[in-house]
Amino acid sequence: MELNALQQLMAATYGERDAARGRQAAVAWLAEELGELAQAVRKGSPEQQLHELGDVLAWLASLANQLGLSLEEAVGRYAGGCPSCGSVPCDCP
């Protein structure tokens, strides 16, 4: 799934509900899901890790929607490799 398609799907599925909760709630949910991902990485199965990665991406997409920003644009800064040195792999000291 493309990042723009993910954002559109999250907007269609949860947009009104997420907007009513507000940005601060979206950040809180994203942080909670990131914590669950960290726990799954430490102690979980690959299936649990995959589930939590999906939840993190969904909340990140929701937050981007609420901010009126594009995840495609955000990740674009990495299109040429490392944003600092421009190398792939990174050649930063």
N, C-alpha and C positions, 0 to 999 in steps of 0.2 A: 504494500500500500504506500502510495506517495504521501509525503508529509502534508501537502495541501488537501488531499483527499481525507486524511485523518482529521485535520482541523474542521473541514466541512461536515464530516460525520459527527464529530463531537458537538458541533454547533447545532446540528439538526436534532441530535438525540438528547442532549443535556443543556443546550444553550440558555433557554429561559430559566431553568432551575439554577444553573450555575451563576447566571447574571443576578438572580435574586439573592443568592448567597453572598456575592461580592468577591472582589479580588483578594481581600485578606483571607477569606475562607478558602479560596482556591489555593493560595500559597500554603495554608495550614494543611489542607488535604494532600497537596503535593509533598510536603515535608513528611507527613505521616506515611505516605506510600513509599517514599524513599527510605525511611526507616525500616519498613517491612521488607523492602528489597535487600537492604543491608543484612537483615536477619536471615533472609532466604539464601543469600550468598554464603553466609557463614555456616548455616545449619540445615538448609533446605535442599530439596531435590531439584533436578533440572526443571521439572514441571512447575514447581513452586516459584523458581527463579523466573521462568518465562511468564507466569501469571503476574508477578509483581512488576516485571519490566513493562508489561502491557498497561498496568495501572498507572505507573509513573508517566509513560508516554501520553496516556489519555488525559491525566491532570495537567501535564505540561501543555498539551494542545488546548485544553480549556482555558488555562491562564493566558496563553498567547491570544486566543480569541477575545478574551475580556480586555486585553491590553490593545487590541486592534493591530496586532503584529503578526508577521508571517514566520512560521518555523523554517520554511524554505529559505527565506531571507536571512534569518538568524544563523543557520548552519552554513550559509554561503561564504561566511568568512573563512571557512576551512576548505573551500573548494580547491584552492591552490596549494594545499598542504598546511604546514604549521603557519598560523597567522603572524608569528614573530619573525621566523627566518625564511619562510616560503619553501622549505624543503620537505620531501617525503623520502625517507623518514625524517623526523625532526632532527635538526643539526644544532639546536641551541645548546650552549654549554651547561 
